[in-house]
């Protein structure tokens, strides 16, 4: 029986790829007294976060904020732009791309799921060439949207979204581009306007460092125009009333006031560090993590080094080793959580998160827990991954400090 009163000494090390650890500064903000969501103070808060979140998405256009998980924002992206029976082209890169495809089916759309065969597609990113060829073949423009995942949380692969936009344009196809960057936003470089994305979906519990409970749709003018023609049922998710009321900092329903306090603090933290520095920090920690995995002699789930995620690293287990047993050993002995393998790779790999409120020492703690857990589980390691990561972090610490300064 689970003992809910068990609290071991020290802090639990949350090393999953989201929800990520919430900084104390954000926890304090969430504890502020709840205010009238129709009062003047709330209007000022609303205007601040609605303006600031545009800088994170790198857009000049509206960003809709929902009191919901990222799954809700997935649904909002689809129901605001499409009609029943519309053909949608989706690309399989992992578990979350698969779930978005399943949602499209349940909404009465007709998704076509492109991808590489078997589990191989879960080791690579979106193949823009396959999308371009499929759109060229769609001479009647039956496909109304292309849906892809930017940073696939289940695998640790970051796809080239700009290449997908170039593929759509090269095919001279009018399809909308819908992108999930739930785990990529505020951790990996993302450019909604520059990359020509029509709807970007994201959530609060990853790079933004909040608890789960807020999600986003960043919109393009083309997406807003499509929403005026789309006929899928929508009420709570409808953009029109939200975008209109957001102009004064309010929502047409009760918003998640205390999470918006935390979002305000998160935006301040990210802007104070500077997004280029935030992305460089994640890239550096990701590189250190991968050096550790390579020193252990274990394969990385992402097979394309050009697409390694700065957000998480997927670690594949040798044949016959249950990754979930390794995770259980780590949890029981070292009070640390690792991400499970999902869908097609369940039990075959685990995921190390290095995103959000993270630094050299939090990564080293996670890698130490992994290395000890792997040894306890009987996995033969080629070399010390912690030593390899530590040497890299020490060698690059001075440059990182100069950049921060």
C-alpha positions in Angstrom: 0.0 0.0 0.0 1.3 3.5 -0.9 2.4 5.5 2.1 1.3 9.0 1.4 3.0 10.3 4.7 6.4 9.1 3.7 8.8 12.1 3.4 12.4 11.1 3.1 15.1 13.5 4.1 16.2 16.1 1.5 14.3 17.1 -1.6 12.9 14.7 -4.1 14.9 15.1 -7.3 12.4 15.5 -10.1 14.3 14.6 -13.3 11.5 13.9 -15.6 11.0 16.0 -18.8 8.0 17.8 -17.2 6.4 18.8 -15.1 9.7 20.4 -14.3 10.8 21.7 -10.8 8.9 24.9 -9.8 11.3 27.6 -8.5 10.6 29.0 -5.1 10.0 32.4 -6.6 7.0 31.0 -8.5 5.7 29.1 -5.6 5.6 32.3 -3.5 3.8 34.1 -6.3 1.2 31.4 -6.4 0.5 32.0 -2.7 -0.6 35.6 -3.2 -4.2 36.3 -2.2 -6.6 35.7 -5.1 -8.0 38.9 -6.5 -11.2 39.9 -8.3 -10.8 38.7 -11.9 -12.9 41.6 -13.0 -11.1 44.2 -11.0 -8.4 46.7 -12.1 -5.5 44.8 -10.6 -6.3 41.7 -12.5 -6.6 43.7 -15.8 -3.0 44.9 -15.3 -1.8 41.4 -14.6 -3.6 40.1 -17.7 -2.2 42.7 -20.0 1.3 42.0 -18.7 1.3 38.3 -19.2 -0.5 38.5 -22.6 2.1 40.9 -23.8 5.1 39.1 -22.3 4.1 35.6 -23.5 4.4 37.0 -27.1 8.1 37.5 -26.6 8.5 33.8 -25.6 6.7 32.6 -28.7 8.4 35.3 -30.8 5.2 36.6 -32.3 3.4 39.9 -32.7 0.1 38.2 -33.0 -2.4 37.0 -30.3 -1.5 34.2 -27.8 -4.6 32.6 -26.2 -4.1 31.4 -22.6 -6.3 28.6 -21.3 -6.8 27.3 -17.8 -6.1 23.8 -19.1 -3.4 21.2 -19.8 -1.5 21.0 -23.1 -4.1 18.4 -24.3 -6.8 21.1 -24.1 -4.6 23.4 -26.3 -4.2 20.6 -28.8 -8.0 20.4 -29.0 -8.4 24.1 -29.3 -5.9 24.3 -32.2 -8.0 21.7 -34.1 -11.5 22.8 -33.4 -10.9 26.4 -34.1 -9.4 25.9 -37.5 -11.0 22.8 -39.0 -14.4 21.3 -39.9 -15.8 17.8 -39.6 -14.3 15.4 -42.2 -11.4 17.6 -43.0 -8.2 15.8 -44.0 -5.2 16.5 -41.8 -1.6 15.4 -42.4 0.2 14.4 -39.2 3.7 13.1 -38.7 4.6 10.3 -36.3 7.7 11.1 -34.3 6.7 9.6 -31.0 4.0 9.1 -28.4 2.7 12.6 -28.3 2.4 12.9 -32.0 0.4 9.6 -31.8 -2.0 11.0 -29.1 -2.6 14.2 -31.2 -3.5 11.9 -34.1 -5.9 10.0 -31.9 -7.6 13.2 -30.8 -8.1 14.3 -34.4 -9.8 11.0 -35.1 -12.1 11.4 -32.1 -13.0 14.9 -33.2 -14.3 13.6 -36.6 -11.4 14.7 -38.7 -9.6 12.4 -41.2 -5.9 12.4 -40.1 -3.3 10.7 -42.3 -0.3 9.6 -40.2 3.0 9.8 -42.1 6.1 8.4 -40.6 9.1 6.1 -40.9 8.4 2.4 -40.3 8.2 0.7 -36.9 10.0 2.2 -34.0 12.6 3.8 -36.3 10.4 6.8 -36.7 10.6 7.3 -32.9 14.4 7.9 -33.3 14.2 10.6 -35.9 12.5 13.9 -36.5 9.8 15.1 -38.9 10.8 14.3 -42.5 10.0 17.5 -44.4 10.6 15.8 -47.7 7.9 13.3 -47.1 5.5 16.1 -46.2 6.3 18.0 -49.3 5.8 15.0 -51.6 2.5 14.2 -50.0 1.3 17.8 -50.4 2.4 17.8 -54.0 0.3 14.7 -54.6 -2.7 16.5 -53.1 -3.5 18.5 -56.2 -7.1 19.2 -55.1 -5.9 20.6 -51.7 -8.0 18.3 -49.7 -5.5 18.4 -46.8 -6.4 21.4 -44.6 -3.6 21.3 -42.0 -0.2 19.8 -41.3 0.3 18.9 -37.6 3.8 18.2 -36.2 5.6 18.1 -32.9 8.6 20.4 -32.4 10.2 18.7 -29.4 8.9 15.1 -29.0 8.9 14.6 -25.2 8.7 10.9 -25.5 11.9 10.5 -27.5 14.2 13.6 -27.1 14.1 14.5 -30.8 13.7 18.2 -31.8 12.4 18.6 -35.4 13.2 21.4 -37.8 10.0 23.4 -38.0 11.4 25.9 -40.5 12.0 23.0 -42.9 8.4 21.9 -42.6 7.2 25.4 -43.5 9.6 25.4 -46.5 8.2 22.1 -47.6 4.6 23.4 -47.5 5.6 26.4 -49.5 7.6 24.4 -52.0 4.5 22.3 -52.6 2.5 25.5 -53.2 -0.1 24.2 -50.7 -2.5 26.3 -48.6 -2.6 23.9 -45.6 -2.3 25.4 -42.2 0.8 24.5 -40.1 0.0 23.5 -36.5 2.9 22.8 -34.2 3.1 21.3 -30.7 6.0 22.8 -28.7 4.7 21.9 -25.3 8.1 20.8 -24.1 10.2 23.0 -26.3 8.9 26.5 -25.4 11.3 28.5 -23.3 13.9 25.7 -23.4 14.7 25.4 -27.2 14.7 28.1 -29.8 11.3 28.6 -31.2 10.0 31.3 -33.7 6.3 31.3 -34.3 6.2 34.2 -36.8 9.6 33.7 -38.5 8.9 30.0 -39.1 5.4 30.7 -40.6 3.5 28.7 -38.0 -0.3 29.2 -37.9 -1.1 27.7 -34.5 1.5 26.9 -31.9 0.5 24.8 -28.9 2.3 24.8 -25.6 1.9 24.4 -21.9 3.1 25.8 -18.6 4.8 22.8 -16.9 8.0 22.6 -19.0 10.4 25.4 -19.8 8.1 28.0 -18.3 8.6 26.2 -14.9 5.0 26.5 -13.7 2.9 23.6 -12.4 0.5 22.1 -15.0 -2.7 24.0 -15.5 -2.1 26.7 -18.2 -1.8 26.1 -21.9 -1.4 28.3 -25.0 -2.4 28.8 -28.6 -0.2 31.3 -30.5 -2.1 32.4 -33.6 -1.4 33.7 -37.1 -3.7 36.0 -39.1 -4.3 33.0 -41.4 -5.4 30.8 -38.5 -7.7 33.5 -37.2 -9.2 33.8 -40.7 -9.6 30.0 -40.8 -11.4 30.0 -37.5 -14.2 32.2 -39.0 -14.9 29.4 -41.5 -14.3 26.3 -39.3 -17.4 24.5 -38.2 -16.2 22.0 -35.6 -18.2 22.6 -32.3 -16.4 24.8 -29.8 -17.5 27.1 -27.0 -15.0 27.1 -24.1 -12.1 26.8 -26.6 -13.4 29.4 -29.1 -10.8 32.1 -29.9 -13.1 34.9 -30.9 -14.4 35.9 -27.4 -11.1 35.3 -25.7 -9.1 37.4 -28.1 -11.6 40.2 -27.9 -11.7 40.3 -24.1 -7.9 39.9 -23.9 -7.5 43.3 -25.4 -8.3 44.8 -22.0 -6.6 42.0 -20.0 -9.6 39.9 -19.1 -11.1 36.6 -20.0 -14.7 35.6 -20.8 -14.6 33.0 -18.0 -12.8 32.6 -14.7 -9.0 32.4 -15.4 -6.4 30.6 -13.4 -5.5 33.7 -11.3 -2.8 32.3 -9.1 -1.0 30.5 -12.0 -1.1 33.8 -13.9 0.8 35.3 -10.9 3.4 32.6 -11.4 3.5 33.1 -15.2 4.2 36.8 -14.6 7.2 35.8 -12.4 8.4 33.2 -14.9 8.4 35.7 -17.8 10.4 38.1 -15.6 12.9 35.4 -14.8 13.3 34.3 -18.5 13.7 37.9 -19.7 16.2 38.7 -17.0 18.4 35.8 -18.0 17.7 36.5 -21.7 16.3 33.9 -24.1 19.6 33.3 -25.9 21.3 32.5 -22.6 18.3 30.3 -21.6 18.7 28.3 -24.8 22.5 28.1 -24.4 22.2 26.8 -20.9 19.8 24.1 -22.0 22.1 23.1 -25.0 25.1 22.9 -22.6 23.3 20.7 -20.1 22.0 18.5 -22.9 25.5 18.1 -24.3 26.8 17.1 -20.8 24.0 14.6 -20.3 24.6 12.9 -23.7 28.4 12.6 -22.9 27.4 10.7 -19.8 25.1 8.3 -21.7 27.8 7.8 -24.3 30.4 7.1 -21.6 28.1 4.5 -20.1 28.0 2.8 -23.5 24.3 3.1 -23.9 22.4 4.3 -27.1 20.6 7.6 -27.2 17.0 7.3 -28.3 17.5 10.2 -30.8 19.5 8.7 -33.7 20.3 12.0 -35.4 22.9 14.2 -33.5 21.6 17.3 -35.4 18.2 16.8 -33.7 19.3 16.1 -30.1 16.9 17.8 -27.8 18.2 20.4 -25.3 15.2 19.5 -23.1 15.6 15.8 -22.4 17.7 12.8 -23.3 16.2 9.3 -24.0 18.5 6.5 -22.7 18.0 3.1 -24.4 18.5 -0.1 -22.4 20.4 -3.2 -23.5 18.4 -6.1 -24.7 16.7 -7.9 -21.8 16.9 -4.9 -19.4 13.6 -3.5 -18.2 14.0 0.3 -18.1 11.1 0.6 -15.7 12.9 -1.6 -13.2 15.9 0.7 -13.5 13.6 3.7 -12.8 12.1 1.9 -9.8 15.6 1.2 -8.4 16.5 4.9 -8.8 13.3 6.0 -7.1 13.5 3.6 -4.2 17.1 4.0 -3.4 17.8 7.7 -4.3 14.5 9.5 -4.1 14.6 10.6 -7.8 12.1 10.3 -10.6 13.0 9.6 -14.2 10.7 9.8 -17.2 9.3 6.4 -18.4 9.4 5.1 -21.9 5.9 5.6 -23.5 4.0 3.8 -26.2 6.2 1.8 -28.5 9.3 2.2 -26.3 7.7 1.4 -22.9 10.2 -0.5 -20.8 12.9 -0.1 -23.4 14.2 3.3 -22.4 14.0 6.0 -19.7 14.2 9.8 -20.1 16.3 12.3 -18.2 14.9 15.8 -18.1 17.3 18.8 -18.1 14.9 21.7 -18.5 13.5 24.7 -16.8 15.0 25.6 -13.4 18.1 23.5 -13.9 21.9 24.0 -13.6 25.1 22.1 -13.5 24.6 20.6 -10.1 21.0 19.5 -10.6 22.2 17.7 -13.7 25.1 16.1 -11.9 22.8 14.9 -9.2 20.5 13.3 -11.7 23.3 11.6 -13.6 24.8 10.3 -10.3 21.4 8.8 -9.4 21.1 7.2 -12.9 24.6 5.8 -12.7 24.1 4.3 -9.3 20.7 2.9 -10.3 22.0 1.3 -13.4 24.7 -0.4 -11.5 22.2 -1.6 -8.9 20.0 -3.0 -11.7 23.0 -5.0 -13.0 23.5 -3.0 -16.2 27.1 -3.2 -17.3 28.5 0.3 -18.0 31.6 0.9 -20.1 32.8 3.9 -18.2 31.8 6.6 -15.7 29.2 8.9 -17.2 29.3 11.2 -14.2 33.0 11.8 -14.7 32.5 12.5 -18.4 29.8 15.0 -17.7 31.7 16.6 -14.9 34.8 17.2 -17.0 32.7 18.8 -19.7 30.8 21.1 -17.3 34.0 22.1 -15.6 35.7 22.8 -18.9 32.8 25.0 -20.2 31.9 26.6 -16.8 34.0 29.7 -17.4 32.5 30.4 -20.8 29.0 29.9 -19.4 29.7 32.3 -16.5 30.9 34.9 -19.0 27.8 34.5 -21.0 25.6 34.8 -17.9 27.5 37.9 -16.9 
